[in-house]
Amino acid sequence: MVVIDGAFGEGGGQILRTSLALSLVTCKPFQIERIRANRKKPGLGKQHLTAVNAAAQVGSAHVQGNSLGSMELTFAPQQIIPGRYHFVVGTAGSSTLVLQTILPALLTVPTRSELILEGGTHNPLAPSFDFLEKTFLPILCRMGVNITVSLERPGFYPAGGGKFSALIEPTNQLSRLDLFERGIIKKCSATALLSKLPQHIGERELNILERELGWPARNLTIEEVQNPYGPGNALIAKVECEHITTVFTGFGERGVRAETVAHKLAEEIREYLDADVPVDRHLADQLILPMALAGGGGFRTIAPTTHTLTNIEVLKQFLAIDVSLAQLNPAVWEVTIKNP
């Protein structure tokens, strides 16, 4: 039984989700204690519980402690079962994170799976659907994965109500990937996504990107949600390079000026562009697990976050894998994953 301290390092829900994903793939049971102990609302929240129950269904697992607010959980998978699943977070909690929890396991079975996921699709502190579709999944496809996703309706905080589908084909073995260069920049563009909000919000956000990043106005667009569930705003920027497309997302919040949202996003994009690396800090968090399952890989990124460092430590609890981090210069780090 693997024992995980849920308050270690970053101390958030990612520790739980990574543990669930690795437990399913390795068939190793685990116990996690002090789940999200340092958070304002500790224990299992709605989206964490949805991830646990989704993993339990997919892995025919025996589970103890799967209730709202629980600080401890025991999870013992039995067998991965592909098929059709429908998972509903029930709040604006991230549905994309639920997918990422069960995706590695569903790649290992002999037949396809079809998923419908409902909840938040454009949330702060979680990968947006656009990041999932345009950045994360294309990288997995280069590693041998065949998965397609389709957004039916975006879901924003606090209303939620988002919905998307995923079709997952099995793969025998993930292929190693090394991602050390992003290549030439082909195009930079941005979309201000609005749901039940006035158009001037998007115009102000895009004006900031045009002014601070020098992106041409022809590449800046406003998109209004046609089937809105609740109010919301996401500023989605895309940097298309020779070897990778990276999506950056800023989120409108009540009481926060549109200019502030856009300025913060522009700073994040500028840091990425100035470093001349292929992998941004958010993708770095998520590449380590599939590269470890592939038996190795490597990439260059900016300074690793506590999410990344924590994910590495959880990974080592389930897999015999070496992960090394080397700082190449003040702005660039290289991450290498290999079998010992």
Residue pairs with C-beta under 8 A, 6 or more apart in sequence:
1 29
1 30
1 31
2 19
2 23
2 28
2 29
2 30
2 31
2 317
2 318
3 30
3 31
3 32
3 33
4 15
4 19
4 30
4 31
4 32
4 33
4 314
4 317
5 32
5 33
5 34
6 15
6 16
6 32
6 33
6 34
6 35
6 36
6 37
6 71
7 34
7 36
7 37
7 38
8 15
8 310
8 313
9 15
9 306
9 309
9 310
9 313
10 305
10 306
10 307
10 309
10 310
11 36
11 37
11 38
11 39
11 310
12 36
12 39
12 307
13 36
13 45
13 47
13 48
13 51
13 97
14 285
14 307
14 310
14 311
15 32
15 310
15 314
16 32
16 35
16 36
16 44
16 48
16 51
16 52
16 73
17 48
17 51
17 97
17 100
17 101
18 289
18 311
18 314
18 315
19 30
19 32
19 75
19 314
19 317
19 318
20 51
20 52
20 55
20 75
20 101
20 102
21 55
21 100
21 101
21 102
21 103
21 104
21 105
21 289
22 28
22 104
22 289
22 314
22 315
22 317
22 318
22 319
23 29
23 30
23 55
23 59
23 61
23 75
23 77
23 318
24 55
24 58
24 59
24 61
24 77
24 80
24 102
24 104
24 105
25 104
25 105
25 108
25 293
25 318
26 318
26 319
27 77
27 78
28 318
29 74
29 75
29 76
29 77
30 74
30 75
30 317
30 318
31 72
31 73
31 74
31 75
32 72
32 73
32 75
33 71
33 72
34 71
34 72
35 42
35 43
35 44
35 48
35 70
35 71
35 72
35 73
36 42
36 43
36 44
36 45
36 48
37 71
42 69
42 71
43 68
43 69
43 70
43 71
44 52
44 65
44 66
44 67
44 68
44 69
44 70
44 73
45 68
45 93
46 68
46 89
46 90
46 91
46 93
47 89
47 91
47 93
47 94
47 95
47 97
47 98
47 119
47 120
48 93
49 66
49 67
49 68
50 87
50 88
50 89
50 90
50 93
50 98
50 119
51 97
51 98
51 101
51 102
52 63
52 66
52 73
52 75
53 63
53 66
53 87
54 85
54 87
54 98
54 101
54 102
55 61
55 75
55 77
55 101
55 102
55 105
56 63
56 66
56 75
57 81
57 85
58 80
58 81
58 85
58 102
58 105
58 106
59 77
59 78
59 79
59 80
59 81
59 105
60 77
60 78
60 79
60 80
60 81
61 75
61 76
61 77
61 78
62 74
62 75
62 76
62 78
63 73
63 74
63 75
63 76
64 73
64 74
65 72
65 73
65 74
66 73
80 105
80 106
80 108
80 109
81 109
82 106
82 109
82 110
82 111
82 112
82 113
82 170
83 113
83 114
84 113
84 114
84 115
85 113
85 114
85 115
85 116
86 115
86 116
86 117
86 118
87 95
87 98
87 115
87 116
87 117
87 118
88 117
88 118
88 119
89 95
89 98
89 117
89 118
89 119
89 120
89 160
90 119
90 160
91 119
91 120
91 158
91 160
92 119
92 120
92 123
92 155
92 156
92 157
92 158
92 159
92 160
92 161
93 119
93 120
93 123
93 160
94 119
94 120
94 121
94 123
94 126
94 127
95 117
95 118
95 119
95 120
95 121
95 155
95 162
95 163
95 164
96 117
96 121
96 126
96 127
96 128
96 129
96 131
96 132
97 126
97 127
98 117
98 119
99 115
99 117
99 132
99 149
99 166
100 127
100 132
100 136
100 286
102 115
103 147
103 166
103 168
104 289
104 290
104 293
106 113
106 168
106 170
107 145
107 168
107 170
107 171
107 174
108 170
108 171
109 170
110 170
111 170
112 167
112 168
112 169
112 170
113 167
113 168
114 165
114 166
114 167
114 168
115 165
115 166
115 167
115 168
116 163
116 164
116 165
117 163
117 164
117 165
117 166
118 155
118 160
118 161
118 162
118 163
119 155
119 160
119 162
120 126
120 155
120 156
120 157
120 160
120 162
121 128
121 129
121 151
121 153
121 154
121 155
121 162
121 163
121 164
122 128
122 129
122 130
122 154
122 155
122 156
122 162
122 193
122 232
122 234
122 249
122 251
123 156
123 157
123 251
124 157
124 251
124 253
127 136
127 282
127 286
128 234
128 236
128 247
128 249
129 149
129 151
129 154
129 162
129 164
130 234
130 236
130 238
130 247
130 249
131 247
131 249
131 282
132 149
133 149
133 151
134 238
134 245
134 247
135 244
135 245
135 246
135 247
135 283
136 283
136 286
137 145
137 147
137 149
138 244
138 245
139 177
139 179
139 244
139 283
139 287
140 147
140 290
141 147
142 175
142 177
143 174
143 175
143 176
143 177
143 290
143 291
143 294
144 171
144 173
144 174
144 175
145 169
145 171
145 174
146 168
146 169
146 171
147 166
147 167
147 168
147 169
148 166
148 167
149 164
149 165
149 166
149 167
150 164
150 165
150 166
151 162
151 163
151 164
152 163
152 164
152 165
153 161
153 162
153 163
153 225
153 227
153 229
154 162
154 193
154 195
154 225
154 232
154 234
155 161
155 162
155 163
155 229
155 230
155 232
156 162
156 195
156 230
156 231
156 232
156 233
156 234
156 251
157 232
157 251
158 230
159 229
159 230
159 231
159 232
160 229
160 230
161 229
161 230
162 229
173 294
174 290
174 293
174 294
174 295
175 294
176 291
176 294
176 295
176 296
176 297
177 291
177 294
177 297
177 299
178 297
178 298
178 299
179 243
179 244
179 278
179 279
179 287
179 297
179 298
179 299
179 300
180 278
180 298
180 299
180 300
180 334
181 242
181 243
181 278
181 300
182 241
182 242
182 243
182 244
182 246
182 276
182 277
182 278
183 241
183 242
183 243
183 244
183 278
184 241
184 242
185 239
185 240
185 241
185 273
186 240
186 241
186 242
187 219
187 238
187 240
188 213
188 215
188 219
188 237
188 238
188 239
188 240
189 215
189 219
189 220
189 221
189 237
189 238
189 240
190 206
190 209
190 215
190 219
190 220
190 221
190 235
190 236
190 237
190 238
191 220
191 221
191 222
191 223
191 235
191 236
192 201
192 202
192 203
192 205
192 206
192 220
192 221
192 222
192 223
192 233
192 234
192 235
192 236
193 202
193 223
193 225
193 232
193 233
193 234
193 235
193 236
194 201
194 202
194 222
194 223
194 224
194 225
194 232
194 233
195 224
195 225
195 228
195 229
195 230
195 231
195 232
195 233
196 225
196 228
196 230
196 231
196 232
197 231
197 232
197 233
197 252
199 222
199 224
201 233
201 252
201 258
202 222
202 233
202 235
202 258
203 222
204 257
204 258
204 259
204 262
205 233
205 235
205 250
205 252
205 258
205 259
205 261
205 262
206 217
206 220
206 221
206 222
206 235
206 262
207 262
208 258
208 259
208 262
208 263
208 266
209 215
209 220
209 235
209 237
209 262
209 265
209 266
210 216
210 217
210 220
212 262
212 263
212 266
212 270
213 266
213 269
213 270
225 232
232 252
233 251
233 252
233 258
233 261
234 249
234 250
234 251
234 252
235 249
235 250
235 251
235 252
235 261
235 262
235 265
236 247
236 248
236 249
237 247
237 248
237 249
237 250
237 265
237 269
238 245
238 246
238 247
238 248
239 245
239 246
239 248
239 269
239 272
239 273
241 278
243 278
244 278
244 279
246 272
246 278
246 280
246 283
248 265
248 268
248 269
248 272
248 280
249 265
250 261
250 262
250 264
250 265
251 261
252 258
252 261
253 261
268 280
271 302
272 280
272 302
274 331
275 302
275 331
275 332
276 332
277 300
277 301
277 302
277 331
277 332
278 299
278 300
278 301
279 287
279 299
279 300
279 301
280 301
280 302
281 301
281 302
281 303
281 304
281 305
281 308
283 301
284 299
284 301
284 302
284 304
284 305
284 308
284 335
285 305
285 307
285 308
285 311
287 297
287 299
287 335
288 308
288 311
288 312
288 315
288 323
288 335
288 337
289 311
289 315
291 297
291 298
291 299
291 337
292 315
292 319
292 321
292 323
292 337
293 319
295 338
295 339
296 337
296 338
296 339
297 336
297 337
298 334
298 335
298 336
298 337
299 334
299 335
300 328
300 332
300 333
300 334
300 335
301 332
301 333
301 334
301 335
302 331
302 332
302 333
303 331
303 333
304 325
304 333
304 335
308 335
312 323
315 321
315 323
316 323
320 339
320 340
321 337
321 338
321 339
321 340
322 337
322 338
322 339
322 340
323 335
323 336
323 337
324 335
324 336
325 333
325 334
325 335
326 333
326 334
326 336
327 333
328 334
